[in-house]
Each structure stands twice: as C-alpha cells, then as structure tokens.
Amino acid sequence: MLEVKELGLPGVLEIKPKKFGDHRGFFSETYNASKLLEHKIDLTFVQDNQSYSASRGTVRGLHFQIPPHGQDKLVRVIKGSIFDVAVDIRKGSPTFGQWVGLTLSADEWNQILVPKGYAHGFMTLEDHTEVIYKVTDYYAADCDRSIRYNDPAIGISWPELGGGYELSEKDQRAPLLNETDTGFSF
Ligand SMILES: Cc1cn([C@H]2C[C@H](O)[C@@H](COP(=O)(O)OP(=O)(O)O[C@H]3O[C@H](C)C(=O)[C@H](O)[C@H]3O)O2)c(=O)[nH]c1=O
C-alpha cells in the first residue's frame, strides 16, 4: 500500500511506502514499480545514489541535468532528516521559478518524486544525515547544472538553523536562475 500526495507543483509528489513493524524492527518495500504504476507513475530508474552529510545545515543543490540527460529523482532519507526542495525550471511554465518543499526523514519514512524539468536540492536538519535516491538517467557531468540555493527570484524559505550553512565550492558559486539556460521548456 502506497500513500501518494501532490505537493502543489505538477508531478512533484510525496510518496509514503508502508512500514511493517514487529518486535524485531521493520520491513518496507521502499520501491515497487507496479505500485507506482497504480498511481500512474511510470518511470524506469537506472542508478541509485547515496549521500552522507556530517553536519546539520549542509545544503546540496539546486541541481539538475539538462537534456538529453534530464533525471527524474525519487528521494528518501535513511538517517536523520532534510528539508527537500523542487523548483520548476521549465521555460514558459505557468509555475516557472516556483518551488515546493517538505521535510523528509527516516522517522516519517516519506519520499519525494522530483520530475525532470525541476531543480532539486536539500538542507540537512540533523548531523549524520544519509539520503538515498533513484534517478532515471545516468550521471552526465557535462549536463550537470546548478542554480544558487538562495536565489532571491526563487525565494526558498530554507529553515533557519541558527548557524552558517555548509556548501560545496560549486554550490557557493552557482548562477542565478535568470543567468541559466535550463534547457527545459513547458
Ligand atoms: C550526482 C553525481 C555526482 N558524482 C560525483 C561528481 C563529484 O565528483 C562527486 C560529488 O558530486 P556533487 O558535489 O554534485 O554531489 P551533490 O552535491 O550531493 O549533488 C547531488 O545532490 C543534489 C541534491 C542532487 O539532486 C543531485 O542528484 C546531485 O547533484 O560525485 C557522480 O559520480 N555521480 C553522480 O550521479
């Protein structure tokens, strides 16, 4: 049984698989193509990624791959928690530059589906947070793009954690959305 909820931008969904708990612990089908298909989610994932962030307040993103290597992403947290964000980067879209965000956590056991045509990023809310995600195309370094996480034109309300944020060099110097040809059109 799969709970699927729209998050307010086309195709961006919260997905929550069932967790079977007993005295030993729990079991969960974290990915089941046929159950996703029942919710008209017909995607073929080809690569699994995992990232570990040591510190609370680590920001990864906003990232996306331009066509022809755009990636749909199914993201979940197996340790800790993150504030996860998707931004519509499809030129001509009525919701271009708009964002949705939600907290993903190992406790909540929820996932987010971020379709291609959206930039993706997250901020960790706890130390030692581990994120796992499935993608529908292989990593293509020459198609890898970034947009500044705090671009005022997007205006993401990142959680105030009372300290600085931890970012990669690449993310610190990422261009603004209006400086970026995202390659996606509505
Ligand atoms: C994404 C990726 C990266 N790499 C190599 C390239 C770099 O040498 C190293 C770290 O890459 P990066 O700094 O881009 O990793 P993150 O900042 O965690 O980026 C990811 O996090 C945000 C939230 C995303 O949505 C993307 O999936 C992805 O860009 O791993 C690979 O070898 N394969 C890959 O698929």
The ligand as an ORCA input file, in Angstrom:
! r2SCAN-3c Opt
* xyz 0 1
  C      25.499     13.417     -8.798
  C      26.711     12.591     -9.069
  C      27.972     13.006     -8.681
  N      29.049     12.234     -8.941
  C      30.367     12.700     -8.480
  C      30.735     14.069     -9.005
  C      31.517     14.692     -7.882
  O      32.897     14.371     -8.030
  C      31.003     13.994     -6.625
  C      30.093     14.868     -5.803
  O      29.091     15.379     -6.678
  P      28.182     16.592     -6.201
  O      29.020     17.558     -5.429
  O      27.416     17.077     -7.409
  O      27.198     15.851     -5.201
  P      25.890     16.556     -4.526
  O      26.182     17.955     -4.186
  O      25.430     15.610     -3.481
  O      24.831     16.593     -5.711
  C      23.681     15.779     -5.731
  O      22.769     16.316     -4.835
  C      21.666     17.027     -5.348
  C      20.698     17.277     -4.235
  C      21.018     16.336     -6.479
  O      19.793     16.339     -6.660
  C      21.864     15.669     -7.466
  O      21.411     14.351     -7.670
  C      23.290     15.643     -7.187
  O      23.799     16.717     -7.926
  O      30.291     12.835     -7.066
  C      28.958     11.015     -9.583
  O      29.973     10.334     -9.813
  N      27.722     10.583     -9.990
  C      26.591     11.327     -9.753
  O      25.487     10.885    -10.127
*
